[in-house]
Amino acid sequence: MRQPHRRNSAWCRAAGGAIFVILLAACRPADFEVGAVEFQAPAGMAPNLTTVGDQVVLSWLEPSRDGRHALRLAVRDGTTWRPAGTVVENDSLFVNWADFPSVLGLSDGRWVAHWLQKTAPLTYAYHVKLAISNDRGATWGEPFVPHGDRSSTEHGFVAMVPWEGGAALAWLDGRRTGSGAESDAGNADRGAMTVRFTTLGTDGLPAPDIEVDDRACDCCQNDMALTSRGLVLVFRDRSPEEIRDIALARYSDGEWTRPSKVADDGWYYPGCPVNGPAVAAAGDTVVVAWYTAADGPRVYAAISSDGGATFGPRIRVDGGKPTGRTDVAMLPGGGAVVSWIEEADDAGKIMIRRIAFDGRAGPVQVVASTTTARAAGFPRLTRVRDHIVVAWTQPGEGGGVQVASVRPRG
């Protein structure tokens, strides 16, 4: 079993040149204690995490038999992982390294799972599917589609959070993009990808979906969080001039605000970077983390103290050569932790860094070695009680989905 890295000494010795100032942070005393791998699914990929009460729910995709794939899940009670269960298994799951399923716990004890399912023999023709469990994942109800559009186009990159006894979800919707035969973000002949939203009521039925943004990046993740003032949704916007900066919209009293930029990166990129933002919230405080290459590869975070209405200046998070694929979670006692993948020591590293609400950044730490290739997917974070759980994909023999705990020091 592969063990996460606990020390930064080798990386610190590599500090030098233009990135010296940034790498000095990696040489300071560590903010976190990184535990050993505590769960592994050797054949798994595309992990995701959620916290339900005091439990951690891990979901992932894995090949099964005869060309089929399955959406699996495992649950951690305390420090014990419960044997994996299956949400769905068939030969029409849309399996993608960057667009991962999820499982969500609702306030009434029900769980909701989402995944993507092919609808036609075209490369990018698939719909979002949801299913509800009334017994905490032991069995699942009949799957259904939450969006009103049934065209053979892309529908994916779902963000989902508990909302008013049910759930709120947003996704990228390709109903204006054509046949689903291709997904070329720079193809001007196709209509734009949009961001759409719906709610799932206590009766398990979706409301009619609405448009949040009429032109978004075709294949970057969305993320959503609940503040004391309502929902916030972040996504990578796409201007007619192909500027692909991070936008945020706020939902309150049944309406979405017009999306606004979290920061003015000015990243011109006539294609899809497959690198969406992440958001976490506690009360009125919102933290957004994202990747950009406007002035070379960077991972930034920005903090809002008014529920996402305004943000402070960008905080650079990375150590010099990031690939991106960010996530963020709030920490017990204040502050947030940001994760990303970085190229270091001729390999890929899963990195984390503490960000205080006043903008101070702690040292960069390594969680595990991986690769910067697509097979590494997107590391995921969730907070449970006093610590953070991290899940990632380790490509190659002996790898698969791996999970470890990260505990703040002090």
C-alpha positions, 0 to 999 in steps of 0.5 A: 500500500502506498503511503502519503508523504509526511515531509517536505524536506526534499522539495524545500531543498529544490527551492531556487530561482524565480520560485524561491519566495513561494517555496520558502513557505514549504520549508516552514513547520507543517500546519497539518499531520497527514495520515496513512492511507486508510481506505483503498479501492484498487480498481477505482477512479473518479472519487468524490467525498461528502460528509453526512453527520459524523460519517464520511461517504466516498463514491467512485467509479470502477469497471465491473464485467462485460464492459460495464461500470459501477458507481460504488460507495463506502461509508466511514463511521469513526475510523472504520470503513463499512464495506462498499455498496453499489448505487448503479451498474450498467454498460451505459454509464458515461465514465470521464476522468474529470466529471465525477458522480456524487452522493449527498445526505439530505436533512431528513436522512435520505441520500441522493446520488448523481451520475451521468448516463449515455443516451445515444451512440454519440461521444457526448450525448449523456444526461444527469441521473439521480436516485434516492436512498431511504436507507443510507445507501443500502438500496436505491430508488428508480433513477430519474433525470432532473433536467427538462431537456432530453436532447442528445447533448452534454449534461454534466459537471453537477454541483449539488448541496442540501437545500430546504429539506431537499437538494439544489443542483446546478450543471453544464447544459448542452441543449444549445450545442448541437448533436453531441457528436463533438465537444470542441469549446472553440467551435463557433458553429455550435451554440454555447454551453449554459449553466442551469439550476433546479431544486429537488423538493421534499417529495423527491421531484425536481422543479423546472430548471432555469438558466444561470448563465448563457455562456460557460466553459464547456468542460470545467467543474461547477461548485456550490456552497450554502452561506447564511445568505443563500446559495453561491455557485462558482463556474468558469465563465466564457466570454465571446472573446474567449476570456475564461475567468471564474464567475460567481452567482448568488441565489436568494429569495428564489432568484440568481444574481447576474454572475460576476468575476471572483477575480479579473485574471483575464485568461484568454484560452480558446479551448476548455482547460478542464479545470473548474473552481471550488468553493466552501462557505461558513456563515457569511465567509466564502472561500473560492479556489481556482486555477488560471494560466493568464500569467503562467500556471497559478492556483489562487484563492479569494475570500469574501466576508459578505456571502460572496457579494465582494471578494478580497484580492487574490492569494497565490496558493501554489508552489510554482508549477501547478496543474490545478484541479483544486478543491477547498474545505473550511477548517475547524477553528477558522480558515480553509484548506486548499488542495491541488496537483503540482509538478515537483521532483519530476512527479505529480504531488497532491498539495494542500495549504492553509489559508487564514481568513485574513489572507495569510497562507501557511506552508505548502505540504505534500499529501501524496505522490501521483502524476500530473496526467489525466489519470490522476483525476481530481483530489477531493476534500471533505471536513468531518468533525475536527479533520479533513479527509482527502481522496484521490486516484493513484494510477498504475498497479497497486493504486486506484482510489485512496483515502487519507485523513489530514489533521490540523496541528494546534 
